[in-house]
């Protein structure tokens, strides 16, 4: 519902005066609206650069700090501090890479947003599953594809998530390359 046609994304003009084909001008206001409508929001992106950019842009748009970036390049102490801010309600949103996908108890996350395809059903389920960690709560997630090819991939991943069609894990036998390293 962000843009009526993924073929014509619109947006701000580029340096040469031609229209830039970007969905970001439509994504940022909707992300801000979702963050403000929930107590705690976890936004997943697929790169450190995107995490920094999205957090910065959300803060600019909100005219206050409502989001922080979380990724593997941030010092462990700082990551723990940011996680604690979200858990205690002092920070409404965290924009993260896969650094928050596994093994960290984030407490009561109301909403998970995935910007761009999570690339696999397992990753999509793991990420959306970060929301609704209390009795009788359903995990709530929203997906924002960035371009037409990503729309198709995201639609397939979400459809397979609903079906529970998780990819098979193949464990290689006698991985000599691992032994060599």
PANUVEX-895461 format. One record per residue (C-alpha): residue number from 1; residue in one letter; x negated, y, z. Coordinates in pm, 1 decimal, padded with zeros to 6 digits. Last residue first. Example, Ala and Ser with C-alpha at 12.3 -4.5 7.8 and 13.67 -1.06 7.14 Angstrom:
BEGIN
pt pos->2 code->s c1->-01367.0 c2->-00106.0 c3->00714.0
pt pos->1 code->a c1->-01230.0 c2->-00450.0 c3->00780.0
% end
This chain:
BEGIN
pt pos->181 code->x c1->-04088.7 c2->-02398.3 c3->00792.7
pt pos->180 code->x c1->-04171.1 c2->-02731.7 c3->00633.9
pt pos->179 code->x c1->-03902.4 c2->-02909.7 c3->00838.2
pt pos->178 code->x c1->-03642.1 c2->-02661.2 c3->00716.5
pt pos->177 code->x c1->-03746.5 c2->-02719.2 c3->00353.6
pt pos->176 code->x c1->-03739.2 c2->-03094.3 c3->00418.1
pt pos->175 code->x c1->-03367.8 c2->-03088.8 c3->00495.1
pt pos->174 code->x c1->-03324.8 c2->-03459.5 c3->00578.6
pt pos->173 code->x c1->-02950.8 c2->-03473.5 c3->00518.7
pt pos->172 code->x c1->-02776.2 c2->-03141.0 c3->00452.6
pt pos->171 code->x c1->-02474.3 c2->-03066.2 c3->00673.2
pt pos->170 code->x c1->-02177.6 c2->-02978.4 c3->00456.1
pt pos->169 code->x c1->-01904.7 c2->-02775.6 c3->00621.4
pt pos->168 code->x c1->-01573.2 c2->-02800.4 c3->00442.6
pt pos->167 code->x c1->-01398.4 c2->-02472.8 c3->00370.2
pt pos->166 code->x c1->-01095.6 c2->-02394.2 c3->00584.9
pt pos->165 code->x c1->-00750.5 c2->-02448.6 c3->00434.6
pt pos->164 code->x c1->-00544.8 c2->-02340.6 c3->00734.4
pt pos->163 code->x c1->-00259.5 c2->-02252.3 c3->00497.6
pt pos->162 code->x c1->-00243.5 c2->-01892.6 c3->00623.7
pt pos->161 code->x c1->-00621.9 c2->-01864.7 c3->00596.0
pt pos->160 code->x c1->-00602.9 c2->-02006.9 c3->00241.5
pt pos->159 code->x c1->-00364.8 c2->-01727.2 c3->00140.0
pt pos->158 code->x c1->-00587.9 c2->-01469.4 c3->00311.8
pt pos->157 code->x c1->-00897.3 c2->-01598.8 c3->00127.8
pt pos->156 code->x c1->-00717.4 c2->-01604.2 c3->-00209.4
pt pos->155 code->x c1->-00580.7 c2->-01251.6 c3->-00164.9
pt pos->154 code->x c1->-00922.3 c2->-01125.5 c3->-00052.2
pt pos->153 code->x c1->-01089.8 c2->-01271.2 c3->-00361.4
pt pos->152 code->x c1->-00832.7 c2->-01112.5 c3->-00594.6
pt pos->151 code->x c1->-00849.0 c2->-00774.7 c3->-00422.1
pt pos->150 code->x c1->-01230.3 c2->-00790.9 c3->-00424.2
pt pos->149 code->x c1->-01225.4 c2->-00820.2 c3->-00801.0
pt pos->148 code->x c1->-00995.7 c2->-00515.5 c3->-00819.3
pt pos->147 code->x c1->-01194.7 c2->-00293.0 c3->-00582.0
pt pos->146 code->x c1->-01226.5 c2->-00217.6 c3->-00209.6
pt pos->145 code->x c1->-00999.3 c2->-00478.1 c3->-00050.0
pt pos->144 code->x c1->-00855.6 c2->-00369.1 c3->00285.0
pt pos->143 code->x c1->-00737.9 c2->-00654.2 c3->00506.4
pt pos->142 code->x c1->-00530.0 c2->-00620.4 c3->00821.9
pt pos->141 code->x c1->-00536.0 c2->-00851.8 c3->01122.8
pt pos->140 code->x c1->-00320.0 c2->-00934.5 c3->01425.7
pt pos->139 code->x c1->-00393.9 c2->-01244.1 c3->01632.5
pt pos->138 code->x c1->-00078.2 c2->-01359.5 c3->01806.1
pt pos->137 code->x c1->-00037.4 c2->-01317.3 c3->02179.2
pt pos->136 code->x c1->00141.6 c2->-01579.9 c3->02391.4
pt pos->135 code->x c1->-00128.2 c2->-01572.0 c3->02660.8
pt pos->134 code->x c1->-00412.6 c2->-01329.8 c3->02594.0
pt pos->133 code->x c1->-00687.2 c2->-01301.7 c3->02334.1
pt pos->132 code->x c1->-00481.8 c2->-01123.2 c3->02068.1
pt pos->131 code->x c1->-00754.1 c2->-01010.6 c3->01830.8
pt pos->130 code->x c1->-01093.5 c2->-01181.6 c3->01782.2
pt pos->129 code->x c1->-00911.2 c2->-01445.6 c3->01575.4
pt pos->128 code->x c1->-00905.2 c2->-01200.5 c3->01285.9
pt pos->127 code->x c1->-01283.8 c2->-01235.4 c3->01264.4
pt pos->126 code->x c1->-01304.2 c2->-01613.6 c3->01306.8
pt pos->125 code->x c1->-01016.9 c2->-01670.7 c3->01065.4
pt pos->124 code->x c1->-01175.0 c2->-01448.7 c3->00800.4
pt pos->123 code->x c1->-01519.4 c2->-01604.4 c3->00852.1
pt pos->122 code->x c1->-01376.7 c2->-01957.6 c3->00813.0
pt pos->121 code->x c1->-01175.0 c2->-01856.9 c3->00506.8
pt pos->120 code->x c1->-01484.8 c2->-01722.6 c3->00337.5
pt pos->119 code->x c1->-01615.8 c2->-01402.0 c3->00178.5
pt pos->118 code->x c1->-01472.1 c2->-01169.2 c3->00450.4
pt pos->117 code->x c1->-01329.2 c2->-00970.8 c3->00157.7
pt pos->116 code->x c1->-01367.4 c2->-00594.7 c3->00181.1
pt pos->115 code->x c1->-01278.8 c2->-00394.4 c3->00492.7
pt pos->114 code->x c1->-01148.0 c2->-00635.1 c3->00756.2
pt pos->113 code->x c1->-00933.6 c2->-00481.2 c3->01029.7
pt pos->112 code->x c1->-00879.8 c2->-00656.4 c3->01361.2
pt pos->111 code->x c1->-00606.1 c2->-00530.1 c3->01590.6
pt pos->110 code->x c1->-00513.8 c2->-00538.5 c3->01958.5
pt pos->109 code->x c1->-00849.5 c2->-00648.1 c3->02101.3
pt pos->108 code->x c1->-00809.5 c2->-00754.9 c3->02463.5
pt pos->107 code->x c1->-01139.8 c2->-00901.1 c3->02577.2
pt pos->106 code->x c1->-01445.1 c2->-00883.6 c3->02355.1
pt pos->105 code->x c1->-01580.1 c2->-01225.1 c3->02449.0
pt pos->104 code->x c1->-01886.8 c2->-01271.2 c3->02230.2
pt pos->103 code->x c1->-01952.1 c2->-01609.0 c3->02070.0
pt pos->102 code->x c1->-01907.6 c2->-01537.9 c3->01704.6
pt pos->101 code->x c1->-01793.6 c2->-01258.6 c3->01472.2
pt pos->100 code->x c1->-01933.1 c2->-00964.1 c3->01664.0
pt pos->99 code->x c1->-02267.2 c2->-00941.2 c3->01481.5
pt pos->98 code->x c1->-02083.8 c2->-01033.7 c3->01157.0
pt pos->97 code->x c1->-02082.4 c2->-00660.7 c3->01088.0
pt pos->96 code->x c1->-01906.0 c2->-00422.4 c3->01317.8
pt pos->95 code->x c1->-01703.2 c2->-00102.5 c3->01336.5
pt pos->94 code->x c1->-01580.7 c2->-00064.3 c3->01695.0
pt pos->93 code->x c1->-01268.5 c2->00125.6 c3->01782.9
pt pos->92 code->x c1->-01079.8 c2->00285.0 c3->02075.2
pt pos->91 code->x c1->-01384.9 c2->00361.3 c3->02293.0
pt pos->90 code->x c1->-01340.5 c2->00425.9 c3->02666.3
pt pos->89 code->x c1->-01092.1 c2->00136.4 c3->02684.3
pt pos->88 code->x c1->-01295.9 c2->-00078.0 c3->02924.3
pt pos->87 code->x c1->-01364.0 c2->-00351.0 c3->02667.6
pt pos->86 code->x c1->-01454.0 c2->-00098.2 c3->02395.2
pt pos->85 code->x c1->-01704.6 c2->00085.2 c3->02614.7
pt pos->84 code->x c1->-01845.5 c2->-00250.4 c3->02733.9
pt pos->83 code->x c1->-01912.3 c2->-00355.0 c3->02373.0
pt pos->82 code->x c1->-02092.8 c2->-00024.3 c3->02309.4
pt pos->81 code->x c1->-02309.8 c2->-00072.6 c3->02620.1
pt pos->80 code->x c1->-02391.5 c2->-00430.9 c3->02522.6
pt pos->79 code->x c1->-02489.4 c2->-00317.0 c3->02171.7
pt pos->78 code->x c1->-02709.5 c2->-00041.5 c3->02322.2
pt pos->77 code->x c1->-02889.3 c2->-00290.3 c3->02544.8
pt pos->76 code->x c1->-02942.1 c2->-00527.9 c3->02250.2
pt pos->75 code->x c1->-03097.1 c2->-00257.6 c3->02032.5
pt pos->74 code->x c1->-02902.8 c2->-00186.3 c3->01712.9
pt pos->73 code->x c1->-03032.5 c2->-00362.2 c3->01403.3
pt pos->72 code->x c1->-02793.5 c2->-00656.7 c3->01448.7
pt pos->71 code->x c1->-02480.4 c2->-00450.0 c3->01401.6
pt pos->70 code->x c1->-02225.3 c2->-00245.0 c3->01596.4
pt pos->69 code->x c1->-02112.7 c2->00099.3 c3->01477.4
pt pos->68 code->x c1->-01916.8 c2->00326.9 c3->01708.6
pt pos->67 code->x c1->-01563.3 c2->00458.4 c3->01680.1
pt pos->66 code->x c1->-01334.4 c2->00717.9 c3->01842.9
pt pos->65 code->x c1->-01584.1 c2->00998.8 c3->01883.3
pt pos->64 code->x c1->-01394.3 c2->01319.3 c3->01816.1
pt pos->63 code->x c1->-01286.6 c2->01523.6 c3->01513.1
pt pos->62 code->x c1->-01068.2 c2->01228.1 c3->01405.7
pt pos->61 code->x c1->-01184.4 c2->01258.4 c3->01042.7
pt pos->60 code->x c1->-01545.9 c2->01306.9 c3->01141.0
pt pos->59 code->x c1->-01529.3 c2->01016.6 c3->01387.9
pt pos->58 code->x c1->-01374.7 c2->00789.8 c3->01124.7
pt pos->57 code->x c1->-01645.1 c2->00896.6 c3->00875.3
pt pos->56 code->x c1->-01928.7 c2->00815.2 c3->01116.6
pt pos->55 code->x c1->-01783.7 c2->00473.4 c3->01206.6
pt pos->54 code->x c1->-01727.2 c2->00391.6 c3->00837.3
pt pos->53 code->x c1->-02079.2 c2->00499.5 c3->00734.9
pt pos->52 code->x c1->-02260.5 c2->00316.9 c3->01015.3
pt pos->51 code->x c1->-02069.9 c2->-00007.2 c3->00959.0
pt pos->50 code->x c1->-02107.7 c2->00025.3 c3->00579.4
pt pos->49 code->x c1->-02485.4 c2->00057.7 c3->00611.6
pt pos->48 code->x c1->-02498.7 c2->-00242.6 c3->00841.1
pt pos->47 code->x c1->-02317.5 c2->-00455.1 c3->00583.7
pt pos->46 code->x c1->-02003.3 c2->-00667.9 c3->00537.9
pt pos->45 code->x c1->-01746.2 c2->-00465.3 c3->00729.7
pt pos->44 code->x c1->-01532.9 c2->-00565.5 c3->01026.8
pt pos->43 code->x c1->-01316.2 c2->-00313.9 c3->01212.3
pt pos->42 code->x c1->-01227.5 c2->-00403.1 c3->01572.4
pt pos->41 code->x c1->-00941.9 c2->-00198.9 c3->01712.2
pt pos->40 code->x c1->-00852.5 c2->-00132.0 c3->02073.0
pt pos->39 code->x c1->-00545.7 c2->00043.4 c3->02214.6
pt pos->38 code->x c1->-00362.7 c2->00054.9 c3->01882.6
pt pos->37 code->x c1->-00175.8 c2->00321.8 c3->01682.6
pt pos->36 code->x c1->-00474.0 c2->00560.4 c3->01683.5
pt pos->35 code->x c1->-00699.4 c2->00297.3 c3->01527.6
pt pos->34 code->x c1->-00435.5 c2->00218.4 c3->01263.6
pt pos->33 code->x c1->-00393.6 c2->00586.4 c3->01166.0
pt pos->32 code->x c1->-00771.7 c2->00630.4 c3->01149.6
pt pos->31 code->x c1->-00799.5 c2->00327.9 c3->00922.0
pt pos->30 code->x c1->-00522.5 c2->00466.4 c3->00698.5
pt pos->29 code->x c1->-00699.3 c2->00804.3 c3->00675.0
pt pos->28 code->x c1->-01030.4 c2->00631.8 c3->00585.3
pt pos->27 code->x c1->-00897.0 c2->00384.0 c3->00326.4
pt pos->26 code->x c1->-00737.8 c2->00624.2 c3->00074.5
pt pos->25 code->x c1->-01043.8 c2->00846.5 c3->00026.0
pt pos->24 code->x c1->-01253.3 c2->00525.9 c3->00031.2
pt pos->23 code->x c1->-01079.0 c2->00370.3 c3->-00272.4
pt pos->22 code->x c1->-01333.3 c2->00507.8 c3->-00513.9
pt pos->21 code->x c1->-01334.2 c2->00568.7 c3->-00888.3
pt pos->20 code->x c1->-01493.8 c2->00910.8 c3->-00910.8
pt pos->19 code->x c1->-01317.0 c2->01153.7 c3->-01140.7
pt pos->18 code->x c1->-01552.6 c2->01318.7 c3->-01389.7
pt pos->17 code->x c1->-01700.1 c2->01655.0 c3->-01286.4
pt pos->16 code->x c1->-02064.3 c2->01550.5 c3->-01338.8
pt pos->15 code->x c1->-02132.2 c2->01539.0 c3->-00963.1
pt pos->14 code->x c1->-01839.7 c2->01303.0 c3->-00898.9
pt pos->13 code->x c1->-01482.6 c2->01421.9 c3->-00847.2
pt pos->12 code->x c1->-01307.3 c2->01318.0 c3->-00525.8
pt pos->11 code->x c1->-01071.2 c2->01023.8 c3->-00529.3
pt pos->10 code->x c1->-00881.3 c2->00837.8 c3->-00798.3
pt pos->9 code->x c1->-00837.2 c2->00462.8 c3->-00757.7
pt pos->8 code->x c1->-00690.1 c2->00398.9 c3->-01099.9
pt pos->7 code->x c1->-00728.4 c2->00028.3 c3->-01179.2
pt pos->6 code->x c1->-00631.2 c2->-00066.8 c3->-00821.9
pt pos->5 code->x c1->-00281.8 c2->00071.1 c3->-00890.1
pt pos->4 code->x c1->-00036.8 c2->00211.5 c3->-00631.7
pt pos->3 code->x c1->-00310.0 c2->00289.4 c3->-00378.6
pt pos->2 code->x c1->-00306.2 c2->00228.1 c3->-00005.6
pt pos->1 code->x c1->00000.0 c2->00000.0 c3->00000.0
% end
